[in-house]
Amino acid sequence: MTLAPTPTAARPADVLTWGHGPRTLEVFLEPTCPFSGRAFGKVDALMARAGKDRLTLKIRLLSQPWHTFSPVTVRAVLAATTAEDGRDAATRVLAAVFAHRERFEPTDHCAGPVLDRSPREVLAEIEQLSGVALAEAFARPALTTDVKWQARYARQNGVHVTPTFLIDGLVVPDMGSGETVEAWLGRLGLA
């Protein structure tokens, strides 16, 4: 499925892509979602087992309103994709947020000291934890196009929660982050 509008003209939507195989797995993640973190933690193992010639894996981002700093963390990941080593920088940002979720999500989504933080403070902490400079790219108005593309793409594909998995463009509603890499490979026909 090809969708318009395209993200920032200088970059394609598929910066967060591994492999170039005929089977495609798209994984919709939210950076402060613990289940997304569990799925993200399996990307390297999945690609190692599947092989880059057999599988194309694409990470998509889906901001979720009940995760208080979701828009900030999603935009931070997309800002990282603008770096020279875009995919690797974004991977470091995702890994840092997933590893320190409690610093970016208030208790029960609505309480605790994290609630007192500003978006600028959240961004600074992501930079510090990931080692990726984000502030300049984060502030570019053109990055909003990328954020909107991710949201539109998720909506057009019927994706509402994370993680959600699409195999060759079709949502697999019962596929989850709690499954093993072996189970994922089976679903993909790559076991």
C-alpha positions as CSV (number, residue, x, y, z in Angstrom):
1,M,0.0,0.0,0.0
2,T,1.5,3.4,-1.0
3,L,0.4,6.3,1.0
4,A,0.6,10.1,0.6
5,P,1.9,12.4,1.8
6,T,5.5,11.3,1.9
7,P,7.7,12.2,4.8
8,T,10.2,14.9,4.6
9,A,11.4,15.1,1.0
10,A,15.0,14.5,2.0
11,R,14.2,11.1,3.6
12,P,12.0,8.2,3.0
13,A,9.5,6.8,5.5
14,D,11.5,3.6,5.7
15,V,14.6,4.8,7.5
16,L,13.9,2.3,10.3
17,T,14.3,-0.8,8.0
18,W,16.3,-3.9,8.3
19,G,16.9,-6.4,5.5
20,H,15.5,-6.5,2.0
21,G,13.8,-9.9,1.8
22,P,10.5,-10.7,0.0
23,R,8.5,-11.1,3.3
24,T,7.8,-7.8,5.1
25,L,7.1,-7.5,8.8
26,E,6.0,-4.0,10.0
27,V,6.1,-3.5,13.8
28,F,4.2,-0.5,15.2
29,L,5.9,0.6,18.4
30,E,5.4,3.4,21.0
31,P,8.7,4.3,22.8
32,T,7.3,4.3,26.3
33,C,5.1,1.2,26.0
34,P,6.6,-1.8,27.9
35,F,5.2,-4.3,25.4
36,S,6.7,-2.3,22.5
37,G,10.0,-2.5,24.4
38,R,9.7,-6.3,24.6
39,A,9.0,-6.5,20.8
40,F,11.9,-4.1,20.0
41,G,14.3,-6.3,22.1
42,K,13.7,-9.2,19.6
43,V,14.5,-7.3,16.4
44,D,18.2,-8.3,16.2
45,A,17.5,-11.9,17.1
46,L,14.7,-12.0,14.5
47,M,16.9,-10.6,11.7
48,A,19.8,-12.9,12.7
49,R,17.5,-15.9,12.4
50,A,15.5,-14.8,9.4
51,G,18.3,-13.3,7.3
52,K,18.3,-10.0,5.6
53,D,17.7,-11.7,2.2
54,R,14.5,-13.3,3.4
55,L,12.9,-10.6,5.6
56,T,12.3,-6.9,5.4
57,L,11.5,-5.5,8.9
58,K,10.2,-2.0,9.3
59,I,9.7,-0.2,12.6
60,R,6.8,2.2,12.5
61,L,6.0,4.6,15.4
62,L,2.5,5.2,16.9
63,S,2.0,7.9,19.5
64,Q,-0.6,6.9,22.0
65,P,-2.4,9.6,24.1
66,W,-2.5,7.6,27.3
67,H,1.3,7.6,27.4
68,T,1.9,11.2,28.6
69,F,5.2,11.9,26.8
70,S,4.5,9.7,23.8
71,P,4.5,12.6,21.3
72,V,7.8,13.9,22.6
73,T,9.5,10.4,22.5
74,V,8.1,9.6,19.0
75,R,9.3,12.9,17.7
76,A,12.7,12.3,19.3
77,V,13.1,9.0,17.6
78,L,12.1,10.6,14.2
79,A,14.6,13.5,14.9
80,A,17.3,10.8,15.4
81,T,16.5,9.4,11.9
82,T,17.7,12.7,10.4
83,A,21.3,12.1,11.6
84,E,23.9,10.8,9.2
85,D,23.6,7.3,10.8
86,G,19.8,7.7,11.0
87,R,18.7,4.1,11.7
88,D,21.5,3.5,14.2
89,A,20.9,6.8,16.0
90,A,17.1,6.1,16.2
91,T,17.8,2.6,17.5
92,R,20.0,4.1,20.3
93,V,17.2,6.5,21.2
94,L,14.6,3.7,21.2
95,A,16.8,1.5,23.3
96,A,17.5,4.3,25.8
97,V,13.8,5.2,26.3
98,F,12.8,1.5,26.6
99,A,15.6,0.9,29.1
100,H,14.5,3.8,31.2
101,R,10.8,3.9,30.7
102,E,10.1,5.1,34.3
103,R,11.9,8.4,33.4
104,F,9.5,9.1,30.6
105,E,6.1,7.8,31.7
106,P,4.3,9.0,34.8
107,T,3.1,6.5,37.3
108,D,-0.3,5.0,36.1
109,H,0.1,7.5,33.2
110,C,-1.1,10.4,35.5
111,A,1.0,10.8,38.7
112,G,4.4,11.0,40.2
113,P,7.5,13.2,39.7
114,V,7.7,12.5,35.9
115,L,4.5,14.5,35.5
116,D,6.4,17.7,36.6
117,R,8.8,17.5,33.6
118,S,8.7,19.7,30.5
119,P,9.0,18.3,27.0
120,R,12.4,20.1,26.8
121,E,13.6,18.2,29.9
122,V,12.4,14.9,28.5
123,L,14.3,15.6,25.3
124,A,17.5,16.5,27.1
125,E,17.4,13.3,29.1
126,I,16.9,11.2,26.0
127,E,19.9,12.9,24.5
128,Q,21.9,12.3,27.6
129,L,20.9,8.6,27.8
130,S,21.3,7.8,24.1
131,G,24.3,9.9,23.3
132,V,22.4,11.3,20.3
133,A,22.0,15.1,19.7
134,L,18.4,15.7,19.0
135,A,17.4,19.2,19.9
136,E,18.2,20.8,16.6
137,A,16.4,18.2,14.5
138,F,13.5,18.0,17.0
139,A,12.9,21.7,16.5
140,R,12.6,21.6,12.7
141,P,9.0,22.2,11.6
142,A,9.5,19.9,8.7
143,L,9.8,17.0,11.1
144,T,6.1,17.4,11.8
145,T,5.5,15.9,8.3
146,D,7.2,12.7,9.4
147,V,5.3,12.5,12.7
148,K,2.0,13.0,10.8
149,W,2.9,10.4,8.2
150,Q,3.5,7.8,10.9
151,A,0.1,8.5,12.5
152,R,-1.7,8.5,9.2
153,Y,-0.1,5.3,8.1
154,A,-1.1,3.6,11.3
155,R,-4.7,4.8,11.0
156,Q,-5.0,3.8,7.4
157,N,-3.9,0.3,8.3
158,G,-6.3,-0.1,11.3
159,V,-3.5,0.1,13.9
160,H,-4.7,1.4,17.2
161,V,-2.4,0.0,19.9
162,T,1.2,-1.1,20.2
163,P,2.8,-3.3,19.4
164,T,0.9,-4.2,16.3
165,F,2.3,-6.4,13.6
166,L,1.6,-6.4,9.9
167,I,2.9,-9.2,7.7
168,D,3.0,-8.3,4.0
169,G,0.6,-5.4,4.6
170,L,-2.0,-7.3,6.7
171,V,-2.6,-6.8,10.4
172,V,-2.0,-10.0,12.4
173,P,-4.2,-9.3,15.5
174,D,-3.1,-12.2,17.6
175,M,0.6,-11.7,17.1
176,G,2.3,-10.3,20.3
177,S,5.4,-9.3,22.0
178,G,5.2,-12.2,24.4
179,E,5.8,-14.7,21.6
180,T,9.2,-16.1,20.9
181,V,11.3,-15.2,17.9
182,E,10.7,-18.8,16.8
183,A,7.0,-18.2,16.8
184,W,7.4,-15.0,14.8
185,L,9.5,-16.9,12.3
186,G,6.7,-19.5,12.0
187,R,4.1,-16.8,11.4
188,L,6.3,-15.4,8.7
189,G,6.9,-18.8,7.1
190,L,10.6,-18.5,7.7
191,A,11.1,-21.1,10.5
